[in-house]
Amino acid sequence: MEAGTHTATNRAGRGGLGKRTLIRVVAVLAIAGAAVVGLVAWMLIDRAGNDSAATTATTALTAKVGPVVVSEKTLSALVANVGHPVYWAGPSAGVRTEFTKTTTARVYVRYLPQGVKAGDPATDYLIVATYPFPNAYNALKKSAKGQEVTIPGGGIAVVSAGHPTSVHFAYPGSAYQGEIYDPSAAKALKVATSGDIQPVP
């Protein structure tokens, strides 16, 4: 996170979950949602002895994926093909998990209540995002100017300036920065410091 250039309010920055970005993530990709459901099902079911099919599925997963609602098992399978750690807040009873990956390797894990469809454009739900970001920990610490808080696992979290509903986080030695968005600023910070944030297993 670079001071003055990487916040939730900077749509052109390298990360940030401002409302416009959220709507783009869940709405623009929604068109491909049905096709992705088919891809996921095919990838997980039609693998037996078919190296060609597995290769094709892996190639497809290097491109844009989702948004699609997935089980914990399917989420793990998708993340295994991403090629880098993907953070989430763990499973949550009564809540469904939505997976989205962009062509720039940004990954969004969103928590949807029952009855809310994948790709819903509302910005009312918890999201944990993962962005490629070289030297993420040091960059975030520098931009925090002493305002960071320590989180479990040895990382730090910083409330986004001007947008307290977004909290950026990073761990030492990682080339990826995470971001937690929730319409409640208090909940976003609570999730960041709870110890629930972890790579998808």
N, CA, C and O of each residue as an XYZ file, in Angstrom:
804
protein
N       0.845     -1.186      0.000
C       0.000      0.000      0.000
C       0.871      1.222      0.000
O       1.590      1.456      0.971
N       0.838      2.025     -1.065
C       1.688      3.168     -1.190
C       0.957      4.397     -0.697
O      -0.207      4.618     -1.032
N       1.647      5.198      0.103
C       1.019      6.357      0.702
C       0.412      7.238     -0.367
O       1.078      7.626     -1.327
N      -0.860      7.549     -0.189
C      -1.545      8.467     -1.073
C      -1.962      7.889     -2.403
O      -2.649      8.560     -3.174
N      -1.563      6.646     -2.700
C      -1.907      6.099     -4.010
C      -2.653      4.786     -3.950
O      -3.125      4.303     -4.979
N      -2.772      4.194     -2.774
C      -3.398      2.868     -2.717
C      -4.378      2.817     -1.547
O      -4.059      2.294     -0.479
N      -5.555      3.357     -1.758
C      -6.595      3.308     -0.753
C      -7.882      2.905     -1.419
O      -7.960      2.819     -2.644
N      -8.904      2.656     -0.604
C     -10.192      2.262     -1.159
C     -10.800      3.367     -1.983
O     -11.682      3.107     -2.801
N     -10.354      4.594     -1.791
C     -10.926      5.707     -2.535
C     -10.255      5.907     -3.877
O     -10.774      6.638     -4.721
N      -9.097      5.266     -4.097
C      -8.358      5.440     -5.331
C      -8.678      4.321     -6.299
O      -8.093      3.242     -6.213
N      -9.599      4.562     -7.219
C     -10.049      3.511     -8.127
C      -8.941      3.082     -9.088
O      -8.976      1.965     -9.604
N      -7.953      3.958     -9.339
C      -6.902      3.625    -10.288
C      -5.714      2.989     -9.609
O      -4.743      2.639    -10.280
N      -5.757      2.825     -8.294
C      -4.639      2.257     -7.544
C      -4.531      0.770     -7.752
O      -5.249      0.191     -8.567
N      -3.627      0.150     -7.008
C      -3.364     -1.271     -7.195
C      -4.288     -2.135     -6.373
O      -4.199     -3.360     -6.453
N      -5.150     -1.567     -5.606
C      -6.105     -2.321     -4.817
C      -7.173     -1.381     -4.351
O      -7.199     -0.223     -4.768
N      -8.081     -1.852     -3.475
C      -9.111     -0.982     -2.942
C     -10.470     -1.463     -3.337
O     -10.700     -1.823     -4.492
N     -11.384     -1.474     -2.384
C     -12.719     -2.000     -2.631
C     -13.769     -0.920     -2.491
O     -14.775     -1.128     -1.814
N     -13.556      0.257     -3.128
C     -14.579      1.282     -3.108
C     -15.867      0.741     -3.703
O     -15.848     -0.282     -4.387
N     -16.985      1.411     -3.453
C     -18.272      0.882     -3.898
C     -18.334      0.669     -5.401
O     -18.925     -0.305     -5.867
N     -17.722      1.583     -6.171
C     -17.753      1.391     -7.625
C     -17.001      0.129     -8.016
O     -17.454     -0.637     -8.866
N     -15.840     -0.080     -7.385
C     -15.069     -1.283     -7.679
C     -15.849     -2.526     -7.306
O     -15.867     -3.498     -8.061
N     -16.501     -2.505     -6.139
C     -17.295     -3.648     -5.705
C     -18.379     -3.972     -6.716
O     -18.594     -5.134     -7.060
N     -19.058     -2.940     -7.187
C     -20.146     -3.160     -8.134
C     -19.598     -3.744     -9.431
O     -20.199     -4.641    -10.024
N     -18.416     -3.210     -9.877
C     -17.818     -3.765    -11.096
C     -17.459     -5.228    -10.911
O     -17.714     -6.054    -11.787
N     -16.860     -5.547     -9.759
C     -16.416     -6.919     -9.514
C     -17.579     -7.888     -9.574
O     -17.490     -8.927    -10.228
N     -18.681     -7.555     -8.891
C     -19.776     -8.508     -8.800
C     -20.773     -8.399     -9.938
O     -21.493     -9.357    -10.218
N     -20.830     -7.232    -10.610
C     -21.826     -7.066    -11.661
C     -21.267     -7.362    -13.045
O     -21.900     -8.076    -13.823
N     -20.088     -6.824    -13.367
C     -19.526     -7.044    -14.693
C     -19.235     -8.519    -14.915
O     -19.446     -9.036    -16.011
N     -18.749     -9.203    -13.875
C     -18.422    -10.621    -14.025
C     -19.641    -11.515    -13.940
O     -19.558    -12.701    -14.261
N     -20.767    -10.978    -13.516
C     -21.961    -11.802    -13.322
C     -22.423    -12.448    -14.619
O     -23.032    -13.518    -14.601
N     -22.134    -11.804    -15.741
C     -22.553    -12.329    -17.028
C     -21.989    -13.733    -17.255
O     -22.638    -14.593    -17.851
N     -20.762    -13.943    -16.764
C     -20.120    -15.244    -16.970
C     -20.433    -16.238    -15.864
O     -19.931    -17.361    -15.884
N     -21.247    -15.846    -14.908
C     -21.503    -16.690    -13.742
C     -22.003    -18.073    -14.083
O     -21.497    -19.061    -13.551
N     -22.999    -18.166    -14.972
C     -23.571    -19.467    -15.308
C     -22.553    -20.365    -15.978
O     -22.483    -21.560    -15.691
N     -21.761    -19.788    -16.873
C     -20.740    -20.580    -17.553
C     -19.710    -21.102    -16.567
O     -19.236    -22.231    -16.693
N     -19.362    -20.273    -15.577
C     -18.362    -20.687    -14.597
C     -18.877    -21.834    -13.749
O     -18.120    -22.741    -13.405
N     -20.165    -21.804    -13.407
C     -20.731    -22.917    -12.645
C     -20.514    -24.218    -13.398
O     -20.147    -25.237    -12.812
N     -20.749    -24.172    -14.716
C     -20.533    -25.358    -15.520
C     -19.073    -25.765    -15.535
O     -18.759    -26.952    -15.441
N     -18.175    -24.796    -15.652
C     -16.746    -25.088    -15.653
C     -16.318    -25.743    -14.353
O     -15.593    -26.738    -14.359
N     -16.768    -25.185    -13.238
C     -16.381    -25.731    -11.930
C     -16.878    -27.166    -11.792
O     -16.135    -28.049    -11.364
N     -18.131    -27.392    -12.154
C     -18.686    -28.732    -12.037
C     -17.919    -29.704    -12.928
O     -17.584    -30.813    -12.513
N     -17.647    -29.272    -14.155
C     -16.921    -30.130    -15.095
C     -15.519    -30.414    -14.589
O     -15.038    -31.545    -14.671
N     -14.855    -29.374    -14.060
C     -13.480    -29.527    -13.591
C     -13.404    -30.523    -12.445
O     -12.470    -31.323    -12.377
N     -14.381    -30.481    -11.543
C     -14.330    -31.325    -10.359
C     -14.852    -32.736    -10.608
O     -14.446    -33.678     -9.927
N     -15.750    -32.886    -11.580
C     -16.371    -34.186    -11.809
C     -15.661    -34.970    -12.908
O     -15.534    -36.191    -12.811
N     -15.196    -34.283    -13.953
C     -14.697    -34.961    -15.147
C     -13.172    -34.983    -15.190
O     -12.576    -34.703    -16.229
N     -12.542    -35.314    -14.069
C     -11.087    -35.330    -14.036
C     -10.511    -36.732    -14.142
O      -9.334    -36.880    -14.472
N     -11.288    -37.752    -13.877
C     -10.752    -39.114    -13.748
C     -10.022    -39.537    -15.003
O     -10.630    -39.754    -16.051
N      -8.709    -39.652    -14.885
C      -7.891    -40.150    -15.972
C      -7.835    -39.267    -17.195
O      -7.376    -39.713    -18.247
N      -8.291    -38.017    -17.094
C      -8.340    -37.166    -18.267
C      -7.378    -35.999    -18.088
O      -7.787    -34.921    -17.658
N      -6.101    -36.201    -18.414
C      -5.091    -35.166    -18.248
C      -5.401    -33.958    -19.111
O      -5.161    -32.823    -18.698
N      -5.929    -34.184    -20.298
C      -6.248    -33.083    -21.203
C      -7.312    -32.180    -20.595
O      -7.191    -30.955    -20.640
N      -8.349    -32.779    -20.028
C      -9.419    -31.992    -19.408
C      -8.888    -31.202    -18.229
O      -9.246    -30.039    -18.048
N      -8.027    -31.829    -17.416
C      -7.471    -31.142    -16.252
C      -6.625    -29.963    -16.689
O      -6.674    -28.899    -16.072
N      -5.840    -30.144    -17.760
C      -5.002    -29.060    -18.268
C      -5.852    -27.910    -18.778
O      -5.543    -26.744    -18.533
N      -6.922    -28.241    -19.486
C      -7.817    -27.215    -20.007
C      -8.460    -26.432    -18.876
O      -8.565    -25.207    -18.945
N      -8.892    -27.136    -17.830
C      -9.518    -26.478    -16.696
C      -8.535    -25.559    -15.994
O      -8.886    -24.445    -15.606
N      -7.292    -26.030    -15.830
C      -6.281    -25.210    -15.172
C      -5.993    -23.959    -15.983
O      -5.844    -22.870    -15.429
N      -5.916    -24.117    -17.304
C      -5.692    -22.966    -18.166
C      -6.820    -21.964    -18.032
O      -6.589    -20.756    -17.982
N      -8.055    -22.474    -17.974
C      -9.209    -21.588    -17.838
C      -9.149    -20.812    -16.535
O      -9.585    -19.662    -16.471
N      -8.607    -21.439    -15.491
C      -8.577    -20.781    -14.187
C      -7.500    -19.715    -14.078
O      -7.447    -19.003    -13.075
N      -6.635    -19.584    -15.087
C      -5.685    -18.482    -15.077
C      -6.343    -17.215    -15.602
O      -5.759    -16.134    -15.520
N      -7.531    -17.333    -16.130
C      -8.268    -16.189    -16.630
C      -9.322    -15.777    -15.601
O      -9.296    -16.227    -14.455
N     -10.228    -14.935    -16.019
C     -11.294    -14.455    -15.150
C     -12.197    -15.606    -14.735
O     -12.572    -16.441    -15.559
N     -12.544    -15.646    -13.456
C     -13.425    -16.698    -12.925
C     -14.463    -16.056    -12.011
O     -14.135    -15.196    -11.193
N     -15.705    -16.476    -12.154
C     -16.740    -16.041    -11.243
C     -17.379    -14.728    -11.648
O     -17.091    -14.181    -12.713
N     -18.251    -14.228    -10.782
C     -18.528    -14.728     -9.438
C     -19.371    -16.007     -9.445
O     -20.295    -16.160    -10.245
N     -19.031    -16.907     -8.543
C     -19.764    -18.156     -8.422
C     -19.807    -18.555     -6.955
O     -18.803    -18.452     -6.252
N     -20.965    -19.011     -6.491
C     -21.106    -19.494     -5.121
C     -20.591    -20.923     -5.071
O     -20.972    -21.758     -5.891
N     -19.719    -21.201     -4.102
C     -19.061    -22.501     -4.035
C     -19.078    -23.060     -2.620
O     -19.230    -22.326     -1.643
N     -18.920    -24.379     -2.532
C     -18.736    -25.024     -1.240
C     -17.299    -24.794     -0.782
O     -16.464    -24.322     -1.554
N     -17.018    -25.124      0.464
C     -15.660    -24.969      0.981
C     -14.688    -25.844      0.188
O     -13.569    -25.421     -0.101
N     -15.107    -27.048     -0.162
C     -14.254    -27.968     -0.919
C     -13.942    -27.404     -2.304
O     -12.801    -27.458     -2.762
N     -14.957    -26.866     -2.960
C     -14.751    -26.308     -4.291
C     -13.907    -25.048     -4.222
O     -13.084    -24.800     -5.103
N     -14.104    -24.254     -3.185
C     -13.283    -23.051     -2.998
C     -11.811    -23.442     -2.914
O     -10.965    -22.815     -3.551
N     -11.504    -24.463     -2.142
C     -10.121    -24.921     -2.015
C      -9.562    -25.366     -3.365
O      -8.406    -25.085     -3.683
N     -10.387    -26.064     -4.163
C      -9.945    -26.523     -5.481
C      -9.659    -25.346     -6.404
O      -8.675    -25.360     -7.143
N     -10.508    -24.333     -6.365
C     -10.295    -23.147     -7.197
C      -9.034    -22.407     -6.784
O      -8.233    -22.002     -7.627
N      -8.867    -22.235     -5.479
C      -7.703    -21.504     -4.969
C      -6.411    -22.241     -5.312
O      -5.383    -21.611     -5.563
N      -6.461    -23.553     -5.324
C      -5.263    -24.335     -5.654
C      -4.757    -24.017     -7.055
O      -3.577    -24.211     -7.346
N      -5.633    -23.536     -7.918
C      -5.252    -23.206     -9.290
C      -4.919    -21.732     -9.484
O      -4.526    -21.325    -10.578
N      -5.071    -20.935     -8.439
C      -4.798    -19.506     -8.553
C      -3.292    -19.241     -8.636
O      -2.848    -18.361     -9.374
N      -2.517    -20.010     -7.874
C      -1.070    -19.844     -7.927
C      -0.488    -18.974     -6.841
O       0.722    -18.744     -6.819
N      -1.311    -18.487     -5.946
C      -0.818    -17.715     -4.800
C      -1.815    -17.822     -3.656
O      -2.957    -18.227     -3.874
N      -1.401    -17.463     -2.425
C      -2.328    -17.548     -1.297
C      -3.557    -16.663     -1.519
O      -3.467    -15.580     -2.096
N      -4.679    -17.143     -1.056
C      -5.924    -16.376     -1.108
C      -6.489    -16.340      0.309
O      -6.705    -17.384      0.924
N      -6.726    -15.145      0.817
C      -7.218    -15.009      2.177
C      -8.741    -15.061      2.241
O      -9.440    -14.662      1.310
N      -9.230    -15.567      3.369
C     -10.659    -15.526      3.656
C     -10.830    -15.432      5.162
O      -9.844    -15.434      5.899
N     -12.057    -15.351      5.623
C     -12.339    -15.239      7.054
C     -12.858    -16.555      7.620
O     -13.479    -16.573      8.682
N     -12.605    -17.655      6.914
C     -13.069    -18.954      7.366
C     -14.532    -19.175      7.042
O     -15.210    -18.266      6.561
N     -15.023    -20.375      7.301
C     -16.440    -20.667      7.033
C     -17.330    -19.955      8.032
O     -16.908    -19.645      9.146
N     -18.561    -19.699      7.627
C     -19.525    -19.026      8.499
C     -20.882    -19.710      8.358
O     -21.403    -19.844      7.251
N     -21.442    -20.136      9.467
C     -22.713    -20.865      9.444
C     -23.824    -20.019      8.831
O     -23.983    -18.844      9.163
N     -24.574    -20.622      7.950
C     -25.721    -19.943      7.348
C     -25.357    -18.941      6.276
O     -26.227    -18.228      5.775
N     -24.080    -18.872      5.913
C     -23.619    -17.919      4.903
C     -22.928    -18.680      3.783
O     -22.173    -19.617      4.040
N     -23.183    -18.282      2.543
C     -22.571    -18.934      1.392
C     -21.344    -18.138      0.938
O     -21.271    -16.923      1.124
N     -20.392    -18.842      0.345
C     -19.142    -18.222     -0.082
C     -19.143    -18.027     -1.597
O     -19.410    -18.957     -2.358
N     -18.840    -16.798     -2.018
C     -18.755    -16.470     -3.438
C     -17.297    -16.224     -3.809
O     -16.577    -15.524     -3.097
N     -16.869    -16.804     -4.927
C     -15.485    -16.684     -5.398
C     -15.454    -15.896     -6.697
O     -16.239    -16.147     -7.611
N     -14.520    -14.922     -6.768
C     -14.287    -14.178     -8.002
C     -12.791    -13.979     -8.171
O     -12.102    -13.605     -7.223
N     -12.284    -14.228     -9.377
C     -10.889    -13.944     -9.699
C     -10.839    -13.114    -10.968
O     -11.478    -13.453    -11.965
N     -10.083    -12.027    -10.933
C      -9.963    -11.166    -12.106
C      -8.768    -11.583    -12.950
O      -7.970    -12.424    -12.537
N      -8.650    -10.993    -14.134
C      -7.529    -11.294    -15.014
C      -6.220    -10.737    -14.470
O      -5.151    -11.105    -14.957
N      -6.278     -9.858    -13.474
C      -5.067     -9.308    -12.868
C      -4.718    -10.021    -11.565
O      -3.949     -9.502    -10.756
N      -5.284    -11.211    -11.362
C      -4.982    -12.082    -10.218
C      -5.502    -11.544     -8.893
O      -5.058    -11.991     -7.836
N      -6.419    -10.608     -8.925
C      -7.094    -10.199     -7.692
C      -8.206    -11.195     -7.408
O      -8.964    -11.573     -8.300
N      -8.289    -11.608     -6.164
C      -9.289    -12.611     -5.797
C     -10.167    -12.054     -4.689
O      -9.680    -11.439     -3.741
N     -11.476    -12.281     -4.825
C     -12.455    -11.786     -3.867
C     -13.267    -12.954     -3.328
O     -13.868    -13.708     -4.093
N     -13.282    -13.097     -2.020
C     -14.128    -14.093     -1.364
C     -15.206    -13.299     -0.627
O     -14.918    -12.571      0.323
N     -16.445    -13.451     -1.078
C     -17.550    -12.675     -0.508
C     -18.507    -13.598      0.216
O     -18.728    -14.734     -0.204
N     -19.071    -13.108      1.303
C     -19.964    -13.903      2.147
C     -21.406    -13.448      1.925
O     -21.781    -12.329      2.275
N     -22.203    -14.338      1.336
C     -23.572    -13.996      0.958
C     -24.591    -14.715      1.838
O     -24.476    -15.919      2.066
N     -25.580    -13.988      2.327
C     -26.666    -14.646      3.066
C     -27.444    -15.579      2.147
O     -27.408    -15.432      0.926
N     -28.141    -16.530      2.735
C     -28.986    -17.422      1.957
C     -29.971    -16.597      1.134
O     -30.524    -15.613      1.623
N     -30.185    -17.000     -0.108
C     -31.144    -16.319     -0.963
C     -30.533    -15.241     -1.836
O     -31.186    -14.768     -2.767
N     -29.295    -14.838     -1.565
C     -28.622    -13.829     -2.387
C     -27.821    -14.550     -3.464
O     -27.007    -15.421     -3.159
N     -28.050    -14.191     -4.715
C     -27.421    -14.882     -5.832
C     -25.996    -14.389     -6.071
O     -25.659    -13.251     -5.746
N     -25.177    -15.249     -6.636
C     -23.828    -14.857     -7.038
C     -23.910    -13.678     -8.003
O     -24.760    -13.647     -8.892
N     -23.017    -12.710     -7.817
C     -23.003    -11.549     -8.692
C     -23.950    -10.446     -8.275
O     -24.042     -9.429     -8.962
N     -24.661    -10.615     -7.166
C     -25.557     -9.552     -6.697
C     -24.758     -8.262     -6.550
O     -23.708     -8.266     -5.908
N     -25.236     -7.147     -7.134
C     -24.448     -5.909     -7.128
C     -24.435     -5.151     -5.801
O     -23.728     -4.150     -5.678
N     -25.190     -5.599     -4.822
C     -25.234     -4.892     -3.546
C     -23.866     -4.915     -2.861
O     -23.108     -5.876     -2.995
N     -23.570     -3.856     -2.135
C     -22.303     -3.762     -1.406
C     -22.541     -3.948      0.093
O     -21.889     -3.311      0.920
N     -23.471     -4.818      0.424
C     -23.897     -5.001      1.813
C     -23.226     -6.173      2.516
O     -23.592     -6.505      3.643
N     -22.254     -6.804      1.871
C     -21.746     -8.059      2.397
C     -20.233     -8.030      2.617
O     -19.501     -7.309      1.939
N     -19.795     -8.818      3.567
C     -18.376     -8.945      3.881
C     -17.603     -9.511      2.694
O     -18.019    -10.491      2.075
N     -16.469     -8.876      2.386
C     -15.575     -9.358      1.336
C     -14.151     -9.388      1.885
O     -13.718     -8.463      2.573
N     -13.433    -10.459      1.573
C     -12.000    -10.521      1.851
C     -11.301    -10.634      0.495
O     -11.517    -11.593     -0.246
N     -10.474     -9.659      0.184
C      -9.790     -9.609     -1.107
C      -8.301     -9.874     -0.940
O      -7.724     -9.597      0.112
N      -7.688    -10.410     -1.984
C      -6.246    -10.641     -2.017
C      -5.694    -10.047     -3.306
O      -6.177    -10.355     -4.395
N      -4.664     -9.180     -3.179
C      -4.058     -8.525     -4.330
C      -2.571     -8.844     -4.419
O      -1.892     -8.846     -3.393
N      -2.044     -9.112     -5.610
C      -0.592     -9.166     -5.753
C      -0.014     -7.802     -5.388
O      -0.496     -6.777     -5.870
N       1.012     -7.781     -4.544
C       1.577     -6.509     -4.101
C       2.988     -6.757     -3.573
O       3.137     -7.163     -2.421
N       4.027     -6.527     -4.376
C       5.396     -6.772     -3.930
C       5.715     -6.034     -2.632
O       5.331     -4.878     -2.454
N       6.420     -6.714     -1.731
C       6.852     -6.118     -0.473
C       5.668     -5.518      0.290
O       5.760     -4.420      0.838
N       4.571     -6.250      0.315
C       3.304     -5.734      0.842
C       3.398     -5.233      2.279
O       2.873     -4.168      2.603
N       4.060     -5.990      3.129
C       4.125     -5.630      4.558
C       4.839     -4.292      4.758
O       4.313     -3.401      5.426
N       6.022     -4.152      4.187
C       6.782     -2.916      4.378
C       6.079     -1.717      3.758
O       6.088     -0.623      4.323
N       5.465     -1.928      2.589
C       4.751     -0.833      1.932
C       3.557     -0.381      2.772
O       3.291      0.814      2.901
N       2.843     -1.351      3.340
C       1.683     -1.006      4.155
C       2.107     -0.302      5.441
O       1.486      0.674      5.860
N       3.163     -0.804      6.055
C       3.655     -0.197      7.295
C       4.109      1.247      7.053
O       3.844      2.133      7.865
N       4.788      1.468      5.939
C       5.261      2.808      5.617
C       4.104      3.774      5.419
O       4.144      4.905      5.902
N       3.088      3.334      4.719
C       1.952      4.219      4.443
C       1.091      4.449      5.683
O       0.381      5.450      5.775
N       1.159      3.507      6.648
C       0.329      3.619      7.849
C       0.778      4.746      8.763
O      -0.027      5.286      9.522
N       2.055      5.108      8.699
C       2.598      6.205      9.507
C       2.290      6.024     10.991
O       1.898      6.965     11.681
N       2.478      4.795     11.462
C       2.288      4.527     12.884
C       0.866      4.211     13.293
O       0.608      3.993     14.476
N      -0.061      4.179     12.358
C      -1.467      3.940     12.675
C      -1.863      2.474     12.516
O      -3.034      2.129     12.676
N      -0.900      1.611     12.203
C      -1.224      0.200     12.004
C      -1.507     -0.486     13.332
O      -1.083     -0.023     14.391
N      -2.227     -1.594     13.257
C      -2.456     -2.432     14.432
C      -1.923     -3.823     14.119
O      -2.003     -4.284     12.981
N      -1.379     -4.486     15.131
C      -0.869     -5.835     14.944
C      -2.029     -6.823     14.928
O      -2.965     -6.715     15.721
N      -1.952     -7.787     14.014
C      -3.001     -8.797     13.918
C      -2.378    -10.176     14.126
O      -1.173    -10.343     13.943
N      -3.184    -11.157     14.503
C      -2.653    -12.509     14.710
C      -1.887    -13.016     13.495
O      -2.267    -12.752     12.354
N      -0.812    -13.742     13.750
C       0.004    -14.260     12.667
C       1.178    -13.368     12.333
O       1.941    -13.652     11.409
N       1.327    -12.274     13.094
C       2.461    -11.386     12.882
C       2.255    -10.313     11.841
O       3.200     -9.611     11.482
N       1.031    -10.172     11.345
C       0.753     -9.164     10.337
C       0.340     -7.833     10.933
O       0.288     -7.665     12.152
N       0.050     -6.897     10.055
C      -0.474     -5.599     10.469
C      -1.720     -5.286      9.649
O      -1.897     -5.788      8.539
N      -2.575     -4.451     10.219
C      -3.782     -3.995      9.525
C      -3.869     -2.487      9.641
O      -3.469     -1.901     10.647
N      -4.393     -1.874      8.605
C      -4.519     -0.420      8.560
C      -5.901     -0.068      8.031
O      -6.306     -0.537      6.967
N      -6.618      0.754      8.774
C      -7.923      1.222      8.317
C      -7.696      2.205      7.177
O      -6.877      3.117      7.292
N      -8.418      2.023      6.081
C      -8.248      2.865      4.911
C      -8.644      4.304      5.219
O      -9.734      4.560      5.730
N      -7.756      5.236      4.908
C      -8.016      6.650      5.171
C      -9.252      7.112      4.412
O      -9.337      6.963      3.193
N     -10.205      7.672      5.143
C     -11.416      8.190      4.519
C     -12.469      7.140      4.238
O     -13.610      7.479      3.926
N     -12.108      5.867      4.343
C     -13.054      4.778      4.100
C     -12.860      3.701      5.158
O     -12.275      2.657      4.870
N     -13.336      3.931      6.370
C     -13.114      2.981      7.471
C     -13.795      1.635      7.276
O     -13.564      0.711      8.056
N     -14.622      1.507      6.259
C     -15.251      0.218      5.975
C     -14.281     -0.737      5.281
O     -14.601     -1.909      5.083
N     -13.093     -0.239      4.911
C     -12.063     -1.070      4.309
C     -10.829     -1.090      5.202
O     -10.359     -0.047      5.656
N     -10.313     -2.286      5.446
C      -9.112     -2.459      6.258
C      -8.114     -3.282      5.448
O      -8.406     -4.412      5.057
N      -6.933     -2.709      5.198
C      -5.882     -3.413      4.473
C      -5.018     -4.185      5.469
O      -4.835     -3.748      6.605
N      -4.487     -5.332      5.043
C      -3.606     -6.093      5.925
C      -2.515     -6.775      5.112
O      -2.664     -7.006      3.912
N      -1.410     -7.094      5.793
C      -0.291     -7.765      5.136
C       0.545     -8.472      6.188
O       0.518     -8.125      7.368
N       1.292     -9.479      5.728
C       2.156    -10.265      6.606
C       3.597    -10.144      6.132
O       3.834     -9.967      4.937
N       4.560    -10.235      7.036
C       5.975    -10.120      6.657
C       6.359    -11.140      5.587
O       5.974    -12.307      5.652
N       7.115    -10.680      4.617
C       7.615    -11.565      3.574
C       6.626    -11.905      2.487
O       6.962    -12.652      1.568
N       5.418    -11.384      2.560
C       4.395    -11.724      1.574
C       4.408    -10.759      0.399
O       4.668     -9.567      0.567
N       4.129    -11.277     -0.784
C       4.000    -10.451     -1.978
C       2.533    -10.185     -2.301
O       2.178     -9.856     -3.433
N       1.682    -10.337     -1.269
C       0.248    -10.133     -1.459
C      -0.314     -9.334     -0.295
O       0.027     -9.562      0.865
N      -1.174     -8.401     -0.633
C      -1.866     -7.611      0.375
C      -3.321     -8.037      0.406
O      -3.899     -8.375     -0.627
N      -3.911     -8.023      1.590
C      -5.326     -8.344      1.716
C      -6.128     -7.111      2.065
O      -5.590     -6.106      2.530
N      -7.407     -7.204      1.836
C      -8.312     -6.122      2.220
C      -9.633     -6.723      2.675
O     -10.163     -7.645      2.055
N     -10.143     -6.193      3.748
C     -11.442     -6.606      4.279
C     -12.396     -5.447      4.098
O     -12.118     -4.326      4.523
N     -13.521     -5.724      3.467
C     -14.578     -4.714      3.338
C     -15.829     -5.227      4.016
O     -16.200     -6.392      3.873
N     -16.472     -4.342      4.754
C     -17.795     -4.620      5.303
C     -18.515     -3.282      5.422
O     -17.880     -2.275      5.733
N     -19.818     -3.246      5.184
C     -20.535     -1.975      5.324
C     -20.446     -1.401      6.731
O     -20.669     -0.206      6.930
N     -20.121     -2.243      7.709
C     -19.892     -1.771      9.074
C     -18.392     -1.633      9.309
O     -17.664     -2.625      9.268
N     -17.929     -0.420      9.553
C     -16.510     -0.195      9.806
C     -16.041     -0.981     11.026
O     -14.933     -1.515     11.040
N     -16.887     -1.048     12.046
C     -16.523     -1.780     13.262
C     -16.328     -3.264     12.960
O     -15.404     -3.890     13.479
N     -17.196     -3.824     12.124
C     -17.069     -5.242     11.788
C     -15.829     -5.494     10.937
O     -15.134     -6.490     11.137
N     -15.546     -4.603      9.991
C     -14.365     -4.773      9.145
C     -13.104     -4.859      9.992
O     -12.260     -5.727      9.767
N     -12.972     -3.960     10.968
C     -11.802     -3.967     11.839
C     -11.805     -5.192     12.758
O     -10.755     -5.776     13.028
N     -12.985     -5.571     13.231
C     -13.087     -6.741     14.107
C     -12.639     -8.001     13.381
O     -11.912     -8.819     13.944
N     -13.070     -8.162     12.128
C     -12.672     -9.328     11.342
C     -11.153     -9.326     11.134
O     -10.505    -10.369     11.229
N     -10.596     -8.147     10.851
C      -9.163     -8.048     10.599
C      -8.337     -8.467     11.805
O      -7.263     -9.047     11.647
N      -8.815     -8.184     12.988
C      -8.034     -8.437     14.202
C      -8.474     -9.707     14.949
O      -7.933    -10.025     16.008
N      -9.441    -10.418     14.400
C     -10.044    -11.557     15.108
C      -9.198    -12.817     15.119
O      -9.370    -13.681     15.979
N      -8.287    -12.919     14.167
C      -7.551    -14.164     14.002
C      -8.209    -15.107     13.010
O      -7.671    -16.175     12.718
N      -9.371    -14.722     12.489
C     -10.070    -15.554     11.518
C      -9.463    -15.465     10.116
O      -9.624    -16.379      9.307
N      -8.767    -14.364      9.831
C      -8.191    -14.196      8.503
C      -7.037    -15.186      8.326
O      -6.124    -15.257      9.149
N      -7.103    -15.939      7.241
C      -6.121    -16.994      6.986
C      -6.179    -17.372      5.507
O      -7.169    -17.079      4.837
N      -5.149    -18.009      4.995
C      -5.234    -18.487      3.609
C      -6.281    -19.600      3.505
O      -6.437    -20.405      4.423
N      -6.980    -19.634      2.398
C      -7.916    -20.728      2.142
C      -7.125    -22.029      2.111
O      -6.146    -22.130      1.372
N      -7.526    -23.026      2.894
C      -6.767    -24.290      2.944
C      -6.908    -25.095      1.651
O      -6.334    -26.177      1.532
